[in-house]
Structures are given as structure tokens and as C-alpha cells.
């Protein structure tokens, strides 16, 4: 008897068709959010790209021309929580991505900055989920992808607000998963290690000061110290995982956290 023919690549490939779906991506003007907006639009989604950076959004809109789906931009500061909640109405897919970082020891961490980080990275996601759920529940389908971080699972010194917000986001995401399950709504965290984005470039100087190191040693001696794969991830690698989690194939993945961290959390 001859051996069975192994399946070819076509039989195994996953099609990411988000035609007919509306997707809201926050923090879409740069870095990971921009890559997610472009990836979801390439899969056919009608993307609503939200950010406080109007110039970055205009550049995104130009880049999105010609994709299968569309990208509609809206300038909004997520500290306006009521506006954030109403912006999420009517969306099938919600990618909570917007974020910011400040690197300081706790005793020097400005309380107002702590408050802002928690507002943008935890309270706004709650309000966006709250705004999105009625439509998702009415359709019996929805995808919530929360861009967390390795810092949703691990702490690093000098990042109290960021680590606190990401740990909170993990809890919010799990709760949304439990409540959303009977309505066909999944909620998942994606946990990147360090990704090549402006957020990382901006923190090199702060990390150097906090750790007492020259800036050119921060990448290898602080940021990539724990990773098995010692390079930065690219935003497109994160966007590909996000697109998969938004697809019909990911309907059983909920209430969990997907690490894209080059082996950091294997320790
Ligand atoms: P980035 O700075 O390139 O992009 C963040 C975007 O959020 C910016 O466009 C910014 O304008 C927007 N934003 C910030 N505050 C806002 C507000 N108040 N209202 C509206 N928009 C606001 O950063 P990034 O690296 O692409 O980060 C995106 C997400 O990924 C963040 O949640 C971050 O914590 C997470 N993350 C990043 C890394 C990394 O290494 N870059 C690693 C793990 C997780």
C-alpha cells in the first residue's frame, strides 16, 4: 500500500477574510497599531483607526489606499473616556492598542503620569469594550484583542504604571472573555516582548538614565537580556497574530494571553 499523500500548503493555509467586518484599532497612527490597521484592512475589514496623532493618521490613510478593505481615521484623545466609549459603538472587532511609557523609579514617578497611563491603557479599554459589546452581542459575534505585553505577566523595575496597567488589562480581558462567551465574543491578550516602534526608541534614553548605562548598551543589557531570540520583533509580526485572532478560525481562543516574546517568559 502506498503512503498517503501529505497535505499541500494550500490545504493547511488559513484564509483571513474579514470582509463585512468593522474593526476599531486604537493608537493606530504608529507602531503596532498602524501595522494592525493595515493588516486588518488588507483582510477586507472596514477599519476605524483612532489616535490623538492627526499627522500619523493622515499618513496611515495614504498608506492604506488600494487595500481590499478601508481605513477611516478619527483623531481622538482616549483620556476623553465618554468619547472613547461612543467611538466603539457598532464595531465587530476591537483592538485595544494605544499606550505610552514612562521609565522612572517609583519615588520619582509623577502621580499625574501614573494616572494618565492607567486612564489610557486600562480605563479606556474598559470603556471601549463597554461601548462595543451591545453591537457584538446583538450580532452574536465579536473579537476583542488587547495588546498587552510581557509586562502584563512580568514586572520590570522603573515601569510601575505600565506594569500595573498591563496586569490590569489582563484581568479585564479575562473577565470580558467569560461574559462574552455565551454571545460569540472572544477576548484575548497579545503579549509582545520588545518591538521596533517609536515607543521603544523613545525609552532608550530614560532606560539608560534609570539603569546608569550608556544608551548603546540598553538594548542588549536591559531590553533583550531575558529573551532567547535576541532581536526586536517587527510590528508586522504582532499584526499577523492579531489578524489570526480576529479570524473565524480563532473562535476557541479566549480568556488567554498569547506571548510573542522571543522566549522571554520561558524562564
Ligand atoms: P507607539 O508609541 O509607536 O504607538 C502608540 C500609539 O498610541 C501612538 O500612535 C500614540 O499617539 C497613541 N496614543 C498614546 N496615547 C494616546 C491617547 N491618549 N489617545 C489616543 N492615542 C494615544 O507604541 P507601540 O510600541 O506601537 O505600542 C502599541 C501598544 O503595544 C501599546 O499598548 C504598548 O504598550 C504595546 N507594546 C509595545 C511593545 C514594544 O516593544 N513596542 C511591547 C509590548 C507591548
Boltz pocket constraint, residues with backbone or C-beta under 6 A from the ligand:
constraints:
  - pocket:
      binder: B
      contacts: [[A, 26], [A, 27], [A, 28], [A, 29], [A, 30], [A, 31], [A, 32], [A, 33], [A, 50], [A, 51], [A, 52], [A, 53], [A, 56], [A, 76], [A, 77], [A, 78], [A, 79], [A, 96], [A, 97], [A, 98], [A, 99], [A, 100], [A, 120], [A, 147], [A, 148], [A, 149], [A, 150], [A, 190], [A, 191], [A, 192], [A, 193], [A, 194], [A, 195], [A, 196], [A, 197], [A, 198], [A, 199], [A, 200]]
      max_distance: 6.0
